Every structure is written in structure tokens, then in C-alpha cells.
């Protein structure tokens, strides 16, 4: 059992979620709920709802949802354990003791945080020494001045192999901490450790809780060494899930629901100084799936502003691919004259940079341009054929037929070919589905794309919302097990809820909304269907089953009508289709008798 479960349950009983949130967000009563301006995104009309009885909140604008603990974590930017401490201090409810393993892990992390902070202060101090004058002059030559150094906490790693160790790491235990953080290195265990960051401008990597977790160092002057080197992964730093400047950019990203991704620390600093505050940069490993997961929870739209060289284009291609797979809207900026984002920011104001973002190319346009490698309407036939071959190879692994169609249309446009001709050739390839619009709706599950969800998806999400708010409806568990969910969100949550039900966990709506193992976007999609009146009658819930069956039959009947319109059907095939259509209509009529006896469903 979770050692903090009893504490959480007591906090939920004794701490009013509306009273706590009202300290930060002014709330006013509207019916059984309280509403206010959402603290997680920019809005003028209140869409942030707090259900005091249920112990949860939901924003109908940005879909942020959760219980009191989630609010503390997201609003006050702390982890789960810290949220417990905050609520313990606020409520006076004692927090259960941590396990020995947790205490040991926290002790190790805290020691690393302290060493990282001392290293930061040491690097910053170096800039004001005689040895640091050359670093200051270099920064000034790049347009960086005293205010920038303070905001971004920039420092300097002195030349030489033993400066950092002599200043910070005097005991063997301290040396081990320095090695864990990558501040010190050894050739082998029989040799003394040496400073890893030497003669470098030092940029600290700071997490969303304002703790120093790593460093990125740029070489000063000409050298055979790498221009940039970064801290290795450690107990407090995972480069595949960390952005440079997210500590400063996080509020702006959440409010605007936008993010700009650049390649380097200078690029991020340059744009941030000009008022583009929602800018971040990955470090070391480039853009990863871990970065996608972080951004997906914060932003709906991402702009890629990479260098125009080969490496930058390759990085942009990878980032677009990863973001697009997760359904994040992506655009790619082309910086004029081959400049990098930092150089561009030196000579342009905020509005000009914003205009550049607005003129960015859609992801499909950029991807196809790179795949075709310059082939266009005036290219030789052989170049067009080579481009078409690369395009088809790129499209083969795609699962969604609509995505294939989008890229085929863009490819046809860029090559100056007709879409129908290109599509016919693509359809003729072995192993490729026959038409991009023919989706097997009997089997496909999908999260609804931005816009209005289909009635079937809404129906399924309402059913899951009803179940979460009234666990007595698990009496319908056998019926739900036989239900073929079309919606990935509903299917995931039903599997999760049923597992917990079998384990005899008595979950409340607030408890479910606080679960880390459930994707936050899924919770948001369901929470918007919660009702102020949590009592759902069995009759109403059964009506939802019948309505769901009606929707499935409607979809199937529409397919049958289209099938019957085909001119090449035999009489036997038409009769079979007519028989199925008649059967479906008969079933619908039987259900309608029951549906008329219950309250009209607003689905």
C-alpha cells in the first residue's frame, strides 16, 4: 500500500480544495461549482471549475484536471513528495515517515543539488576575477551584458585541470559527488581526478523548481576540443527529458500553449531576451521522445527554429517526426540569410521574430521538401522519380490513412504532379492499403483530433465519466467488458478502472485525477464530462449503452448504403446487404422503445 495513502485521504477529508485554490485563484460560485480564471493558461472568460464536493478541478479551456495534490504540484511547481510537505504544513496534518530507501535517495539527491549550487556560485565568481576578463570580453562581443549574466546565471570555468577540485572538492566524499555530476573526471581509478569544464563559458541547467542540475560549457577561443560539452546523466539530471531554459519559459509556455525549440543555449537566450519567453533548447542528445512527452503536457503548438545547416535540418526533421506522431501541431521556421536564431535576434525586435514564427512552414511542407531533396516541377524526370520513391518509402510505415493522403497531396504539389496519378502509383505498391480514405471503423481506435469529437467518442467518454463519479455503476461491468470501445482514451481508462475494481480499490474521482500513471490529457478529456450532480441512475446508464449501440448501427448502415450503391454487385450480394440493413433497422426500433422511456440524452 502507498505509505502516503492515509495522509492523502485525511487531507481530502479535512482540507477544502476550493478554500486552498482560492488563495491563488479568485473563485466565485456558479451553481454547485466554483469558477475562476484558469492559472494554467491565458484566458479572459473563466473556464476553470472547482468541484468542492468531488474534490477536483477541471479547466474547459486547457483541459487541466486534478485533485488538490495535482494543483499544488502544477501551480507551485513541485514534485509529489514536496506537495505532501506543503499540504502538511498548511493543514497541520503530520506526514507519514518516508521509507529508508526514500530517505536515502532524497539524501543523495540533496547532496548533489548542494554541490551543483556551489559549482554555479564558483563559476559565477570566476567571471569577476582577472582570469575571467577574457570571458567577459567574449560575452560582450556576442552582445551579452551584465543583466543577461544575472538572469541566466552565466559563469566561467577557469583554464587548468585542478581549480574546481581545489576550491570545492577537498574530501574523498566530495570528490565522489563531483564525479557523479561530471564536474570531475578521471583517466582511470589510479589517477587523480581533474576538472572537466576548463576554459569554458558555463551555462547552468536549472530545473522547474529552480535547482541547478547540470551544466553546458562553451569553449573559449579556438581549440581542437568540442565547442560545447555537457554534464552526463546523473541521479538529478536526465538529458533526454531536460530542456535548457525551461525554468524561465515554463509559465509562458503554459499560458500561451506555445513553445519554440532551438538548438543551443545562445539561441534560447537570444530569443528570450527579445520577449519570446516560451523558448527552450534540448541538450546533448538532441530532441527525444522524452522531450515530446514534456512539451505535450504544456503546449499545443511547437515552432522549430533550427540552424539552416545540414545538422540543423536533420534535427528539425527528427523533431517534426516525433512531435507529429504525438499529435502536436508543428511548424518549421526558415531564418533568412542562413543565420542562427541568436544572430537573428541581435538585429530584430520581438514583433519581427513573432512575424517569422507566424510565417513558418507547416510540418508536411517541410518534411516533403527534405524528402524530395530539391526535386520540383522543373526537375528532370529521373529526379522526380527518385523523389517519388523516397516519398513512398517514407509513407509506408505510417498507420493513419489520412496522414498518408496529406503527405501525398503535398508531394504532388511540390513535384508538379497530379495527386490522382501519384495516389494511383502509391496504391499499386505491395503492402499498401488501397485507398487513403478507407478506414476500418470496425477496428480502429483513435484519440479524437482537435475539433469536435464524434458522437461515439463523446458517448464513451460520458460513460467513463459517469462510472468514475458513481462506482456503484460497476454493476454493469459485464456489459462494459463486452463493449467495443472506439475511443482510445475511454478504452485505456476502462481497463485501468476495471483493474482497480478487481483489486477492491475504492477510488474517488479526485483520487483518479491524481494518478500519475494516467496520461494527463486523457484525464482532461474525461473530466470535462463530469456533472455537478454525481448521482447517475442505472436506467440512465443503461440508456447510454443503447445509445452507443445506435451510433454503431448508424455508422454501419451508412457503410451498407454506400456498398449497395456500387454498380458491380451481384443480386445475391445486394440481397445480403439488404438483409443486414433490415436487421439493423429492426434492432434500432426495439431500442428506441426503451430510449423513449428515459430522459433525453444530451450526447
Secondary structure, DSSP 8 states (H G I E B T S, - for coil): --TTHHHHHHHHHHS-HHHHHTTTS--EEETTEEEE--TTS--SS--EEEETTTTEEEETTT--EE-HHHHHHHHTT--HHHHHHHHHHHH--------HHHHHHHHHHHHHHHHHHHHHHHHHHHTTSGGGHHHHHHHHHTT--HHHHHHTT-EEE-SSSSHHHHHH--SHHHHHHHHHTTSEE-SSTTS--EESS-SEEEEEEE-TTS-EEEEEEEE-SS-SS-SEEE---BTTB-GGG-EETHHHHHHHHHHH-EEEEESSHHHHHHHHHTT--SEEEE-SS-S-HHHHHHHHTT-SEEEE---SSHHHHHHHHHHHHHHHHTT-EEEE---GGG--HHHHHHT--HHHHHHHHHT-EEHHHHHHHHHHTT--TTS-HHHHHHHHHHHHHHHHT---HHHHHHHHHHHHHHHT--HHHHHHHHHTSTT--S-TT---TTT------SS---HHHHHHHHHHHHHHH-GGGGGGHHHHHT-----HHHHHHHHHHHHHHHTT----HHHHHT-TTS-HHHHHHHHTT--SS----HHHHHHHHHHHHHHHHHHHHHHHHHHHT-TT--HHHHHHHHHHHHHHHHHHHHHHHHHTTS-----
